[in-house]
Structures are given as C-alpha cells and as structure tokens.
Amino acid sequence: MPIYILGISAYYHDSAACLLRDGDIVAAVQEERFSRVKGDAAFPTRAVAYCLKAAGISAADLTVVGFYDKPVLKFDRILETYLSVAPAGFRSFALAGPVWLKEKLYLDRQLREALGYRGELLYAEHHESHAASAFFPSPFEEAAILTADGVGEWATASFGTGRDNDIELLRELHWPDSLGLLYAAFTSYLGFKVNSGEYKVMGLAPYGEPKYVDLIYRELVDLREDGSFSLNQKYFNYLTGLTMTNGAFDELFGGPPRLPETPLTQRETDLARSIQVVCEEILLRMARTVHRETALADLCLAGGVALNCVANGRLLREGPFRRIWTQPAAGDAGGALGVAQLIWHRHCGKPRRVIAGKDAMRGAYLGPGFTPEEIERFLQAQGAVYHRPDRPSLLRRVAELLAEEKVVGWFDGRMEFGPRALGARSILADPRSPRMQSQLNLKIKFREGFRPFAPSVLRERVSDYFELDCDSPYMLLVAPVKRQRQIPMTEAQRQLWGIERLNVVRSDVPAVTHVDYSARIQTVSRDTNANFYELIAEFERLTGCAVLVNTSFNVRGEPIVCTPADAYRCFMRTQLDYLVLWPFLLDKAAQPEWKDAADWHTQYQLD
Ligand SMILES: [Fe+2]
C-alpha cells in the first residue's frame, strides 16, 4: 500500500488541498475553483474530495493528514502579550508555546469531523509550510529559502536553508512588522481588495513616480541594513481595528482612502510606485542578508509577497543569487503542498530525488482535468454547437483565428494550482495588436483598463523577445522587452499623464508590453504542456511571432474557470470569439442563445 499524505490549508485565505502518493504530487487544488468564491477560506471539502478521487482512494486510506499552520496562534491576545515583550528585528526561530497544545485538541476534532478521518494529524508552522513548498519541489539540491507574507502565526517573514530531505529556518521577522501587511495597507488605501488587489497595485506602479518613498522611510518604515524593519504603528490600524490604515495615515498622504471603482489619478499611481519601490528595496536587503548568512548560491521563494514578480525580477537581476525558484502557489494555498511534503521528507524521513534543471510541480497542472467523453456529454446536454478537428487542424485553426485578432478561450488538460493561468485555463490573443490590451480588459475581462497582460513565449525563444534567458514557467518573473523591440516614446508621448500612456505602442508586441517596457513572462516548454507549446509554435510559423497574450480564463472578481461548464458560461457571457474545450472547437456565432440561470454552475459541479 502506498503512503498517502493529504495537506490542507484553510481558515485564513485561499484554502486548498494537496495529495501525495509516495511523495509524488497526485493533485493540488484551491477550494475557490469549486465553490466559485474567490479566495474562499472555508474548509476545503470539495478540494479534498477531488484529491481523493484523483488518487482513487477514500479518507480511510490516508496515512497522515497535515495542516499548514497553527491558527490559534494568530489570536490577538497572544500576539499582544507577545508584542509587549518582543524586541524588534530578525529573531531566532521559536517553537509554539503551551497555549497551542490546548487549542490543538479543538482543531483536531474539527478536521476529523470534516474529513471523516481517524489517523494521524500533524501540524506545521505557517512559514515552515511556505518554506517547504518553496524548497522541496524546487530543482535545487540545496538552496537558501526566503518566505514573506502578511502574517502566519506571528512570523511575517523567515529565512533558512534547504538541504537533502530537510529544511531549517534560521530566523524570522514578527508581527506587526510585515511586508505583506505594509503592501496590503497601501492596497486597501488605494481602493483595492486586500489579498488580491496587491497585483493591481504592482500593475499600476509603472504609471507613477516614486514621490512618496522618502516619506515612507521617514514616517512609516524604519528599514535596517539587514532588511528587517519596524512599522510605525501610529499609522496603521490592523493591530486593533478592521481597517488597515487610520486618520494619521490619511493625513500623511494627503487625503482619505480612494473609494473602490472611482477614477485613478496621478496620486494613486505615485503611491503605488512608491510602495512597490520600498517593497523591492526591503526584499533586496533581505536577500543579501540571506545570502550572507547561508552562503548558498540559489534561492527558493514562497509566501504571498513572492507573487510580486516585479520584485522577483529585480532580485534575479540585482540580487546576490545565481538562480531563483518561486513556488507557483506562493500564497497560502501552497501551504497545503508544503506541509504534505514536509511530512513526507521530515516525518517519514524520505529522500528527495532532484532531476537537474527540473522542478517537481509538473507545470503546476495539478487540478481537475476532463476526458473528451466528459466534455462531449456536457456539450450535448448544453445543446452547444461544436466540432472536433484532428490535432494538427485544431492547432492550425486556432493559430489562424488568433492571427485574425480573434480572442480564444483555451481549456486544455488539468487546471493550474496557484493564482496564475498557465495555458490550461487561459484566454489567448495576438500580442502584436495595438488594440488588444484595452479590448481584452474592457470587453472580455470587465476589468480596469490599465492592467497589463502577460506573454507566453516558447522557452527556446524567450531571449529573442525579452531581456531574460532562463525558465519562468509560472509567470513569476518580470523582465524588460528586448531593447531592439522597444519603440521609444516621443517627447509628446512622454508628456502624457500616467494612464494616458496606455495607448502608446511601445514595442512590436504591444499587448504584452507594460508602460515601463516590462513584461510578466511565462516560458512554455513542450514537456509540460505539449498542446500549448505547439499552438504557439504554429502561431509563429504563421506570423513569425513566438508569443501569445495569456490571461486567466475568468472575469473580474471570479475564480479561474474549473469545469467545462464554467468555461462555457464565461465564453457565452463575454465577448470571447472562440472556445477550445480540448479537443473540441466552438464558434460563438454558432451557439444557441444564452440563458443564464442563477444556479447554473452548481448544476455541473464535479461530484
Ligand atoms: Fe502565508
């Protein structure tokens, strides 16, 4: 009987489950994809059910269940007691206290009831789970590890080393000094949602100037040389209140928080740029400290802050490390994978097998997939109009449609684990089109016009388009578009105010070139996603361009689509022109009229 380990992350943000069979990742998925509630924090009942189904087992077959943190330690009473005695700066990694032991019994019962499981239950520290998710699946035999997020139990950042089959955390930074919370405070002040809007702040930053950086250092952040810092609590409200910032913060930055959905002005873009610059500086200093203290050449990253791919790109270019690998599910969902692997390697004492240059994430395609028969059954029940070309014809046809500036929903194989769409649940378009960015934002995704789109490029061709020559399979590195492809702005264009620059054509792949000539790159390899790779190759044969626009298959505020039914619904409710539900092709113009039932998605849920 193989050893089955189930990892669970829940109750804080973006719940998820991950199942290992003898150490191999069988499945990993976020609960939001089933419940259709973005960032769903509920116990991941359906994610667990999917993982068990993928392995063909029941809860009784599980050897161990691991939980990704010790949630009771987040309680304010403990934190505040701790705060009053704690010194600032990086400190020693400490184990949890006796309060945890009492509360553990309660959580044990909850987990057992939810799972119908009687076996062994283990708990990891929050940042240990992040660190494990960063190192164990990485392509490195040994590496330094850096994690940073909002807050776990009380750690907000940690670093250490990974070697063979274990990790060791050396030091950590504690609440309330948190890079994740600092960024979140600005996210909320700028009128975006905490825990998902951080990405928008990062996208907005290049439109602004770093005008507030000095003010942030003078008043808000006491940053030390080693990357540790103290936040001036006079300006924040998250210790005691429900909002992130307070009146003193408003006064410091010259006004109340921006109301969601109101127009963006230069001030917001300048604030976004300023906090992004501060975030990058903190991470660079932390990375130098980690490098100095571990004397290792490679770095693994995880924790919500590691999704800041602009900062990751700078770390790679300017930081001390030779290579960087970031866990694609860097946020709390990835903790489910981390705790499961920690149990396999540390608790079960099993060795790691590293294949040089390859990580163990299988392209992050670890979620539900559907057979052609299942998809066709759905299409027939739906009365959808479709056809099934052979593989070469389908690839050729989709490449042609893209070259004609059609926008295509692309649903193929197992769904991605983590927040990015990587060619399994993606919306694709032609990056050469100067109209594509605003068209996609406004007509398809119903989201803010300023938001940039990411390129997917053939791995072998990445350095022909971008100032980058390494793997970036998870869209977690930002690099400049290659200098020769950039179109310099005229003096008149330079005079345009921030967001007005959006419509200036800045390269020969304008739809994926951000206002500062940067791009958030996904490199695509044949061995992890053959169909997507061949599609881009076909597009290149047709047009000479080895790049496609790749954005997640969803509309604003919704999780990425999971099932064929989710995909069809999104297709019919937006101005997507074509839909691939591999191996089928659907033309919007041929579909019967769409009637949107309120309980629509629940009718076709996975059981
Ligand atoms: Fe976290």
Boltz pocket constraint, residues with backbone or C-beta under 6 A from the ligand:
constraints:
  - pocket:
      binder: B
      contacts: [[A, 126], [A, 130], [A, 149], [A, 150], [A, 151], [A, 152], [A, 303], [A, 304], [A, 330], [A, 331], [A, 332]]
      max_distance: 6.0
